[in-house]
Amino acid sequence: MPENQNIEYKQSWHNDYLKWVCGFANASGGKIYIGKDDSGKVTGLDNFKSLMDLLPNKIRDLLGVVCEVNLKKSGKYHYIEIVVLPYSVPVSLRGRYYYRSGSTKIEFTGTALNEFLLKKAGKTWDDVIEEGATLADIDETSLKKYLITAEKSGRLPDTTGLSTKEILEKLRLLDNDKLKRAAIILFGKDPNKFYPNIIVKIGRFGVDDADLRFQEVEEGNLVELLQEVPAQLNHKFLTKHIDFEGMLRIEKGEYPVAALREMLLNAMVHRSYMGSMIQLRVYENKLSIWNEGSLPEGIEVEDLKQHHVSRPRNPIIADACFKAGYIDAWGRGTLKIINSCKDAGLPEPEIIEFNGGLLVTIFKDRHSTEQLNKIGLSKRQIKAVEYVKENGKIANKEYQDKFKVSRMTATRDLKELVEKKILKSSETKGAGSYYEF
């Protein structure tokens, strides 16, 4: 049996392998075999007797856990099986925390460590009480705007006549009369007073990431950012203004409203709030948004392109956004982005894990050089498409003259562009032309 999520093979024992024991204990458990090569073939141990005495005590003393250590035999060779059970409490080795992910061992540090410790305690970051906050830190205007939206959604029980405190309790944003972190993120007067980088940085770029033309920074609570970021995009960054109130409207030739709004919401709801700021980049032919925070365990990027279970990083914030009608609770956010671009006749968005976070990119022009490169067109064909975009059409004879190729080559190139639905033919014999599809 090959190595996998729950199995590790080692030919001999080294104390560094205690990290693997720690990683299994912090994940879903597993087995470590000492005396087997990477393929699982038994190579045997000469010191199996001393290891049988050493390993149980070393694991208990250094990790504080008890593992089953079994002596096994295959033919004339002895090997050892260490059975590690999953632990509900965090397990550390000399103050460091390790975790088994796939077939690799990772060490938790920084924000990832904080989230891991909270998870083991049955909490999430947004569910923790913010000791330094009081009701005076809640922005009443933001709360009123939220309630108006929530009333339209019909997902929040009637709040008529309730005090601010009672409304926050209904939204599960209070614990023993103390504000949770989620309350500050959603309705705080100044979230950055408590947490760094509650910010959306917007940049306008030219040909590449080195060509920054100008930038703006928006900060505030989630309700404010949902209004201010789209307004800033319309004011300074988008060529064609978009009505962000009409979420289901499709802008032909521009970015779909539903895609932009969903990208922003996903970034704010699912981001790691102890990490870096949200970064929104606007280019000539594409727009991307990045938020820090890896995908939940068990979910891959490809899963986001189809039906998948909703597992929010910040469930208290997500629930409040659901009650306001901002988001669904069914894991459909990325599907909305993909489908709205498809409905608008735009290329499929790109969703990738990047620099410890998620980067989502939508494209304005399905015939941009970047997109044409992706589908495998030759440089000559790409230049031909650019020529058509600039001049409106191209004839077979023009293609031959411009690129110094034979009629047969020109016909083959143009036929491929038609088959890929990049160009369309006038279907006129002899002097026919080709136009952008």
C-alpha positions as CSV (number, residue, x, y, z in Angstrom):
1,M,0.0,0.0,0.0
2,P,1.5,3.4,-1.0
3,E,1.8,6.3,1.4
4,N,-1.3,8.4,1.8
5,Q,-3.2,10.7,4.1
6,N,-3.0,8.2,7.0
7,I,0.1,6.1,6.3
8,E,3.8,7.0,6.4
9,Y,6.8,4.7,5.8
10,K,10.3,5.1,7.3
11,Q,13.2,2.7,6.9
12,S,14.7,3.6,10.2
13,W,13.8,5.6,13.3
14,H,14.9,9.2,13.7
15,N,13.7,11.5,16.5
16,D,12.6,14.0,13.8
17,Y,9.8,11.6,13.0
18,L,8.1,12.6,16.2
19,K,6.8,15.5,14.0
20,W,4.9,13.0,12.0
21,V,3.3,11.5,15.1
22,C,2.3,15.1,16.1
23,G,0.9,15.7,12.7
24,F,-1.3,12.6,12.7
25,A,-2.5,13.4,16.2
26,N,-3.6,16.9,15.2
27,A,-5.3,15.6,12.0
28,S,-7.3,12.4,11.5
29,G,-4.8,10.0,13.0
30,G,-2.7,7.5,11.1
31,K,0.0,4.8,11.1
32,I,3.7,5.1,10.8
33,Y,5.7,2.0,9.8
34,I,9.4,1.9,10.8
35,G,11.3,-0.7,8.7
36,K,9.6,-0.1,5.3
37,D,10.8,1.8,2.3
38,D,8.7,4.4,0.4
39,S,6.9,1.8,-1.6
40,G,5.8,-0.1,1.6
41,K,8.3,-3.0,1.1
42,V,9.6,-4.4,4.4
43,T,13.4,-3.7,4.8
44,G,13.6,-4.7,8.5
45,L,15.1,-3.3,11.7
46,D,18.2,-4.5,13.6
47,N,17.4,-2.4,16.7
48,F,13.7,-3.3,16.9
49,K,14.0,-4.5,20.6
50,S,15.4,-1.2,21.8
51,L,12.9,0.8,19.8
52,M,10.0,-1.1,21.3
53,D,11.2,0.2,24.7
54,L,12.1,3.6,23.6
55,L,9.3,4.8,21.3
56,P,6.2,4.6,23.7
57,N,8.0,6.5,26.4
58,K,9.5,9.1,24.0
59,I,6.1,9.8,22.4
60,R,4.4,10.1,25.8
61,D,7.1,12.3,27.3
62,L,7.6,14.7,24.4
63,L,4.1,14.8,22.9
64,G,1.9,14.0,25.9
65,V,-0.1,11.4,23.9
66,V,-0.3,7.6,24.1
67,C,0.2,5.6,20.9
68,E,-0.1,1.9,20.2
69,V,3.4,0.6,19.2
70,N,3.3,-2.9,17.7
71,L,6.1,-5.2,16.6
72,K,5.4,-6.8,13.3
73,K,7.2,-9.5,11.3
74,S,7.4,-10.3,7.6
75,G,9.5,-13.4,6.8
76,K,12.7,-12.9,8.6
77,Y,12.4,-9.1,8.9
78,H,10.9,-7.2,11.9
79,Y,9.3,-3.8,11.6
80,I,7.3,-1.5,13.9
81,E,3.8,-0.1,13.5
82,I,2.9,3.1,15.4
83,V,-0.8,3.7,15.6
84,V,-1.6,7.4,16.2
85,L,-5.2,8.3,17.2
86,P,-6.7,11.7,16.4
87,Y,-6.8,14.0,19.4
88,S,-9.5,16.6,20.2
89,V,-7.0,18.9,21.9
90,P,-4.0,20.4,20.2
91,V,-0.8,18.4,20.4
92,S,2.6,20.1,20.2
93,L,6.2,19.0,20.0
94,R,8.6,21.3,21.9
95,G,6.1,24.1,21.5
96,R,5.6,23.6,17.8
97,Y,2.4,22.3,16.1
98,Y,2.4,20.0,13.1
99,Y,-0.4,18.7,11.0
100,R,-0.8,16.0,8.4
101,S,-2.3,17.3,5.1
102,G,-2.5,14.9,2.3
103,S,0.8,13.0,2.3
104,T,2.8,15.9,3.7
105,K,3.6,17.3,7.1
106,I,3.1,21.1,7.7
107,E,4.0,23.2,10.6
108,F,1.3,25.7,11.8
109,T,2.6,29.2,12.4
110,G,1.0,32.7,12.6
111,T,-2.6,33.0,11.5
112,A,-2.8,29.3,10.5
113,L,-1.8,28.3,14.1
114,N,-4.3,30.7,15.6
115,E,-7.1,29.2,13.5
116,F,-6.0,25.7,14.3
117,L,-6.0,26.3,18.1
118,L,-9.4,28.0,17.9
119,K,-10.8,25.0,15.9
120,K,-9.5,22.5,18.4
121,A,-11.3,24.6,21.1
122,G,-14.5,24.4,19.1
123,K,-14.4,28.1,18.1
124,T,-13.8,30.2,15.0
125,W,-12.1,33.5,14.8
126,D,-15.3,35.5,14.4
127,D,-17.0,33.7,17.3
128,V,-14.4,35.0,19.9
129,I,-15.3,37.8,22.3
130,E,-13.6,41.1,21.7
131,E,-12.8,42.2,25.3
132,G,-12.0,45.7,24.4
133,A,-15.2,46.5,22.5
134,T,-18.5,47.9,23.8
135,L,-21.8,48.8,22.2
136,A,-20.4,52.3,21.7
137,D,-18.2,50.8,19.1
138,I,-21.2,49.7,16.9
139,D,-22.1,52.1,14.1
140,E,-25.9,52.5,14.3
141,T,-26.1,53.7,10.7
142,S,-24.5,50.6,9.3
143,L,-26.8,48.5,11.4
144,K,-29.9,50.3,10.1
145,K,-28.8,49.8,6.5
146,Y,-28.3,46.1,7.2
147,L,-31.7,45.8,8.7
148,I,-33.3,47.4,5.6
149,T,-31.6,44.9,3.4
150,A,-32.4,42.0,5.7
151,E,-36.1,43.0,5.8
152,K,-36.2,42.7,2.0
153,S,-34.6,39.3,2.1
154,G,-37.2,37.9,4.6
155,R,-34.5,35.8,6.3
156,L,-34.3,37.8,9.6
157,P,-37.1,37.6,12.1
158,D,-38.9,40.8,12.8
159,T,-36.7,43.3,14.7
160,T,-39.3,46.1,15.1
161,G,-38.9,47.8,18.5
162,L,-35.8,45.9,19.5
163,S,-32.8,47.7,20.9
164,T,-29.3,47.5,19.3
165,K,-28.3,45.0,22.0
166,E,-31.3,42.8,21.3
167,I,-30.7,42.8,17.6
168,L,-27.1,41.8,18.1
169,E,-28.2,39.0,20.3
170,K,-30.6,37.8,17.6
171,L,-27.7,37.8,15.2
172,R,-25.6,35.8,17.7
173,L,-23.1,38.6,17.9
174,L,-23.1,38.9,21.7
175,D,-21.9,36.5,24.4
176,N,-22.8,37.4,28.0
177,D,-23.4,41.0,26.9
178,K,-19.9,41.2,25.3
179,L,-19.4,41.8,21.6
180,K,-17.9,39.1,19.4
181,R,-15.4,39.9,16.8
182,A,-18.0,39.3,14.1
183,A,-20.0,42.3,15.4
184,I,-17.0,44.6,14.9
185,I,-16.4,43.3,11.4
186,L,-20.0,43.7,10.4
187,F,-21.0,46.9,12.1
188,G,-17.9,48.4,13.9
189,K,-17.4,52.2,13.7
190,D,-13.7,51.6,13.3
191,P,-12.7,47.9,12.8
192,N,-9.1,48.8,12.1
193,K,-8.9,50.0,15.7
194,F,-9.2,46.4,16.8
195,Y,-7.7,44.4,13.8
196,P,-5.2,45.4,11.2
197,N,-6.0,45.4,7.5
198,I,-9.8,45.6,7.5
199,I,-9.2,47.2,4.2
200,V,-9.8,46.8,0.5
201,K,-6.9,48.1,-1.6
202,I,-7.9,48.8,-5.3
203,G,-5.2,49.3,-7.9
204,R,-5.5,50.2,-11.6
205,F,-2.8,48.5,-13.7
206,G,-1.6,48.8,-17.2
207,V,0.2,46.0,-19.1
208,D,1.3,44.1,-16.0
209,D,1.6,44.1,-12.3
210,A,4.6,46.4,-12.4
211,D,2.6,49.1,-14.3
212,L,0.5,50.6,-11.4
213,R,-1.3,53.6,-12.7
214,F,-3.1,54.7,-9.5
215,Q,-4.7,53.2,-6.4
216,E,-7.3,53.8,-3.7
217,V,-7.9,52.3,-0.2
218,E,-11.3,51.7,1.3
219,E,-11.7,50.8,4.9
220,G,-14.6,50.3,7.2
221,N,-17.0,47.6,8.4
222,L,-18.4,45.0,6.0
223,V,-21.7,46.9,5.4
224,E,-19.8,50.0,4.5
225,L,-17.3,48.2,2.2
226,L,-20.2,46.6,0.3
227,Q,-21.3,50.1,-0.6
228,E,-18.0,52.0,-0.9
229,V,-15.9,49.5,-3.0
230,P,-18.5,49.3,-5.8
231,A,-18.9,53.1,-5.7
232,Q,-15.1,53.6,-6.0
233,L,-14.9,51.1,-8.9
234,N,-17.6,53.1,-10.7
235,H,-16.1,56.4,-9.9
236,K,-12.5,55.8,-10.9
237,F,-11.7,52.3,-12.1
238,L,-14.3,51.0,-14.5
239,T,-14.7,52.4,-18.0
240,K,-18.4,51.7,-18.1
241,H,-20.4,52.3,-14.9
242,I,-22.4,49.4,-13.5
243,D,-25.6,49.5,-11.5
244,F,-24.6,47.4,-8.5
245,E,-28.1,47.5,-7.1
246,G,-29.3,45.3,-10.0
247,M,-27.4,42.2,-9.1
248,L,-29.0,40.0,-11.7
249,R,-28.4,42.5,-14.5
250,I,-25.8,41.4,-17.2
251,E,-23.5,44.0,-18.7
252,K,-22.6,42.9,-22.2
253,G,-18.9,43.6,-22.9
254,E,-18.4,44.7,-19.3
255,Y,-18.0,42.8,-16.1
256,P,-21.2,41.2,-14.9
257,V,-22.7,42.8,-11.8
258,A,-23.4,39.4,-10.1
259,A,-19.8,38.3,-10.6
260,L,-18.3,41.5,-9.2
261,R,-20.6,41.6,-6.2
262,E,-20.1,37.9,-5.5
263,M,-16.3,38.2,-5.7
264,L,-16.3,41.0,-3.2
265,L,-18.7,39.2,-0.8
266,N,-16.7,35.9,-1.0
267,A,-13.5,37.8,-0.2
268,M,-15.0,39.6,2.8
269,V,-16.9,36.6,4.2
270,H,-14.2,34.0,3.8
271,R,-11.0,35.9,4.3
272,S,-8.6,35.4,7.2
273,Y,-9.1,38.6,9.2
274,M,-5.8,38.3,10.9
275,G,-4.0,38.3,7.5
276,S,-3.4,40.8,4.8
277,M,-5.9,43.2,3.3
278,I,-8.1,42.3,0.4
279,Q,-6.5,43.3,-2.9
280,L,-8.6,44.2,-6.0
281,R,-6.7,44.7,-9.3
282,V,-8.2,46.3,-12.4
283,Y,-6.4,45.8,-15.7
284,E,-7.3,46.6,-19.3
285,N,-9.0,43.3,-19.9
286,K,-9.4,41.6,-16.6
287,L,-10.2,42.2,-12.9
288,S,-9.0,40.1,-10.0
289,I,-9.6,40.0,-6.3
290,W,-7.4,38.2,-3.7
291,N,-8.1,37.5,-0.1
292,E,-5.9,35.7,2.4
293,G,-7.0,32.3,3.7
294,S,-6.6,28.8,2.3
295,L,-9.5,26.7,1.2
296,P,-11.2,24.5,3.9
297,E,-9.6,21.0,4.3
298,G,-11.2,18.6,1.8
299,I,-12.1,21.3,-0.7
300,E,-10.0,21.8,-3.8
301,V,-10.1,24.6,-6.4
302,E,-11.9,22.3,-8.9
303,D,-14.6,21.7,-6.3
304,L,-15.5,25.4,-6.5
305,K,-16.5,25.0,-10.1
306,Q,-19.3,22.6,-9.3
307,H,-21.8,21.9,-6.5
308,H,-19.9,21.9,-3.2
309,V,-20.7,22.0,0.5
310,S,-20.6,25.5,2.1
311,R,-18.0,25.5,4.9
312,P,-17.4,29.2,5.8
313,R,-14.2,30.2,7.6
314,N,-16.2,32.8,9.5
315,P,-19.6,31.2,10.1
316,I,-21.0,34.0,12.4
317,I,-20.3,36.6,9.7
318,A,-21.5,34.3,7.0
319,D,-24.8,33.7,8.8
320,A,-25.4,37.4,9.3
321,C,-24.7,38.0,5.6
322,F,-27.1,35.2,4.7
323,K,-29.9,36.7,6.8
324,A,-29.3,40.0,5.0
325,G,-29.6,38.3,1.6
326,Y,-26.0,39.1,0.7
327,I,-25.1,35.5,0.2
328,D,-26.6,32.0,0.0
329,A,-25.8,29.3,2.5
330,W,-25.3,26.6,-0.2
331,G,-21.8,27.2,-1.4
332,R,-23.0,28.7,-4.7
333,G,-20.9,31.9,-4.7
334,T,-18.2,30.7,-7.1
335,L,-20.9,29.1,-9.3
336,K,-22.6,32.5,-9.6
337,I,-19.4,34.1,-10.7
338,I,-18.8,31.4,-13.3
339,N,-22.4,31.3,-14.6
340,S,-22.8,35.1,-14.8
341,C,-19.6,35.4,-16.9
342,K,-20.9,32.6,-19.1
343,D,-24.3,34.3,-19.5
344,A,-22.5,37.5,-20.5
345,G,-20.5,35.7,-23.2
346,L,-17.2,36.2,-21.3
347,P,-14.4,33.6,-20.7
348,E,-14.6,31.3,-17.7
349,P,-13.2,33.0,-14.6
350,E,-9.8,31.8,-13.2
351,I,-9.8,30.6,-9.6
352,I,-6.5,29.6,-8.1
353,E,-4.8,29.3,-4.7
354,F,-2.1,32.0,-4.6
355,N,0.2,33.3,-1.9
356,G,-1.7,31.7,1.0
357,G,-5.1,32.9,-0.3
358,L,-7.6,32.7,-3.1
359,L,-7.3,34.7,-6.3
360,V,-10.4,35.0,-8.6
361,T,-10.0,36.7,-12.0
362,I,-12.7,37.6,-14.5
363,F,-12.0,38.6,-18.0
364,K,-13.6,41.4,-20.0
365,D,-12.5,40.3,-23.4
366,R,-12.7,36.6,-24.4
367,H,-10.4,37.4,-27.3
368,S,-7.6,39.1,-25.4
369,T,-4.1,38.0,-26.0
370,E,-4.0,36.2,-22.7
371,Q,-7.1,34.2,-23.5
372,L,-6.0,33.4,-27.0
373,N,-2.6,32.1,-25.7
374,K,-4.5,29.8,-23.2
375,I,-6.4,28.0,-26.0
376,G,-3.2,27.3,-27.9
377,L,-3.3,29.7,-30.9
378,S,-0.1,30.5,-32.8
379,K,1.5,33.9,-32.6
380,R,0.4,34.4,-36.2
381,Q,-3.2,33.6,-35.4
382,I,-3.2,35.9,-32.4
383,K,-1.9,38.8,-34.5
384,A,-4.6,38.0,-37.0
385,V,-7.3,38.3,-34.4
386,E,-5.8,41.6,-33.1
387,Y,-5.9,42.8,-36.7
388,V,-9.6,41.9,-37.0
389,K,-10.4,43.7,-33.7
390,E,-8.7,46.8,-35.0
391,N,-9.9,46.7,-38.7
392,G,-13.2,44.9,-38.4
393,K,-12.3,42.0,-40.8
394,I,-9.6,40.1,-42.6
395,A,-9.7,38.4,-46.0
396,N,-7.7,35.2,-47.0
397,K,-5.6,37.3,-49.4
398,E,-4.9,39.9,-46.6
399,Y,-3.8,37.1,-44.3
400,Q,-1.4,35.7,-46.9
401,D,0.1,39.1,-47.6
402,K,0.4,40.2,-44.0
403,F,2.0,37.1,-42.7
404,K,3.9,36.0,-45.9
405,V,2.2,32.5,-46.0
406,S,0.7,30.4,-48.7
407,R,-3.0,30.3,-49.4
408,M,-3.2,26.8,-48.0
409,T,-1.6,27.9,-44.7
410,A,-3.9,31.0,-44.5
411,T,-7.0,28.8,-45.2
412,R,-5.9,26.3,-42.5
413,D,-5.3,29.0,-39.9
414,L,-8.5,30.8,-40.6
415,K,-10.5,27.6,-40.6
416,E,-9.1,26.8,-37.1
417,L,-10.1,30.2,-35.9
418,V,-13.6,29.6,-37.2
419,E,-13.8,26.1,-35.6
420,K,-12.7,27.6,-32.2
421,K,-15.4,30.3,-32.6
422,I,-12.9,33.1,-32.6
423,L,-13.8,34.3,-36.1
424,K,-16.8,33.8,-38.3
425,S,-16.8,33.6,-42.1
426,S,-18.9,35.7,-44.4
427,E,-19.2,32.4,-46.4
428,T,-18.8,34.4,-49.6
429,K,-16.8,32.4,-52.2
430,G,-13.7,34.0,-53.6
431,A,-13.4,37.3,-51.8
432,G,-14.9,36.2,-48.5
433,S,-13.9,37.9,-45.2
434,Y,-13.6,36.8,-41.6
435,Y,-15.1,38.8,-38.7
436,E,-14.9,38.5,-34.9
437,F,-17.3,35.9,-33.6
